[in-house]
Amino acid sequence: MVMYAEDRTCITQFELAEMFEKDDSARDYRSAFQWYSQSAKKGYRRAQHRLGSMYARGTGVAQNYIKAYAWCKVSASQHSRRALLKLKRIELHMSARQIEDARKLSRQYYEIYAGPAAH
């Protein structure tokens, strides 16, 4: 499935990431993070939300609330209610300066990975 996902859609990559994150027999958080990242960068909002969640928890990657916020903001901007709720929880762990930096980063991510130029 890995070779298939490398050349396929963001949905296939997302499904592979889910397998690595959730399947007890195949659990590998770093691989899940890598596949969510590929899918998120193709504009898939569910992957963007999961990527933000992994950054928030520090699962498969070093914890980074700024990147967590930025990815969840991009997903929320594409009408993900779950990402919007996650965004509110992430903000509780951030200073005003971090939130400002995260908003700047989210605008950059949006233009690259979700805006009209991304599609």
C-alpha positions as CSV (number, residue, x, y, z in Angstrom):
1,M,0.0,0.0,0.0
2,V,2.9,2.3,0.7
3,M,4.2,2.2,-2.9
4,Y,0.6,2.7,-4.1
5,A,0.1,5.7,-1.9
6,E,3.3,7.4,-3.0
7,D,1.9,8.1,-6.4
8,R,-1.8,8.5,-5.5
9,T,-4.3,10.9,-4.2
10,C,-4.3,12.8,-0.9
11,I,-7.1,10.5,0.2
12,T,-5.0,7.3,-0.2
13,Q,-2.2,9.0,1.6
14,F,-4.5,10.0,4.4
15,E,-5.9,6.5,4.7
16,L,-2.3,5.1,4.9
17,A,-1.5,7.7,7.6
18,E,-4.6,6.6,9.6
19,M,-3.5,3.0,9.4
20,F,-0.1,3.9,10.8
21,E,-1.7,6.0,13.5
22,K,-4.5,3.8,14.6
23,D,-3.8,0.1,13.7
24,D,-2.2,-1.6,16.7
25,S,-0.3,-4.1,14.5
26,A,1.1,-1.3,12.2
27,R,1.4,1.6,14.6
28,D,4.2,4.0,13.6
29,Y,3.6,7.6,14.5
30,R,6.5,9.0,12.5
31,S,5.2,7.3,9.3
32,A,1.7,8.5,10.1
33,F,3.0,12.1,10.4
34,Q,4.9,11.8,7.1
35,W,1.8,10.6,5.2
36,Y,-0.5,13.1,6.8
37,S,2.0,15.8,5.8
38,Q,2.0,14.7,2.2
39,S,-1.8,14.6,2.1
40,A,-2.1,17.9,3.9
41,K,0.2,19.6,1.5
42,K,-2.1,18.5,-1.3
43,G,-4.9,20.4,0.3
44,Y,-6.8,17.7,2.1
45,R,-8.4,19.3,5.1
46,R,-8.8,16.2,7.2
47,A,-5.1,15.5,6.9
48,Q,-4.4,19.2,7.8
49,H,-6.4,18.8,10.9
50,R,-4.7,15.5,11.9
51,L,-1.3,17.0,11.2
52,G,-2.1,19.9,13.5
53,S,-3.3,17.5,16.1
54,M,0.0,15.6,15.9
55,Y,2.0,18.8,16.3
56,A,-0.2,19.7,19.3
57,R,0.4,16.4,21.0
58,G,4.0,15.9,19.9
59,T,3.1,12.5,18.4
60,G,5.5,11.4,15.7
61,V,7.1,14.9,15.7
62,A,8.4,17.4,18.2
63,Q,5.5,19.3,19.9
64,N,5.0,22.7,18.2
65,Y,1.9,24.7,19.1
66,I,2.6,27.3,16.4
67,K,2.6,24.7,13.6
68,A,-0.3,22.9,15.3
69,Y,-2.3,26.1,15.2
70,A,-1.3,27.0,11.7
71,W,-2.4,23.6,10.3
72,C,-5.6,23.5,12.2
73,K,-6.4,27.1,11.1
74,V,-5.9,26.1,7.4
75,S,-8.2,23.1,7.9
76,A,-10.8,25.2,9.7
77,S,-10.7,27.8,6.9
78,Q,-11.9,24.9,4.7
79,H,-14.9,24.3,6.9
80,S,-13.6,21.7,9.3
81,R,-15.5,22.0,12.5
82,R,-13.2,19.6,14.3
83,A,-10.2,21.7,13.4
84,L,-11.9,24.8,14.6
85,L,-12.5,23.2,18.0
86,K,-8.9,21.9,18.2
87,L,-7.8,25.4,17.4
88,K,-9.5,26.8,20.4
89,R,-7.9,24.2,22.6
90,I,-4.4,24.8,21.2
91,E,-4.8,28.6,21.9
92,L,-5.0,27.8,25.6
93,H,-1.4,26.7,25.5
94,M,0.0,29.7,23.6
95,S,1.1,33.2,24.4
96,A,-0.3,36.2,22.4
97,R,3.0,36.4,20.5
98,Q,2.9,32.7,19.6
99,I,-0.7,33.1,18.4
100,E,0.4,36.1,16.2
101,D,3.2,34.1,14.8
102,A,0.9,31.1,14.2
103,R,-1.6,33.3,12.3
104,K,1.1,34.5,10.0
105,L,2.3,31.0,9.4
106,S,-1.3,29.8,8.8
107,R,-1.8,32.5,6.1
108,Q,1.4,31.3,4.3
109,Y,0.2,27.6,4.6
110,Y,-3.2,28.6,3.3
111,E,-1.8,30.3,0.2
112,I,0.4,27.3,-0.5
113,Y,-1.7,24.4,0.5
114,A,-5.4,25.4,0.4
115,G,-5.9,28.7,-1.5
116,P,-6.8,29.0,-5.2
117,A,-3.2,28.7,-6.2
118,A,-2.9,25.3,-4.6
119,H,-5.5,23.7,-6.8
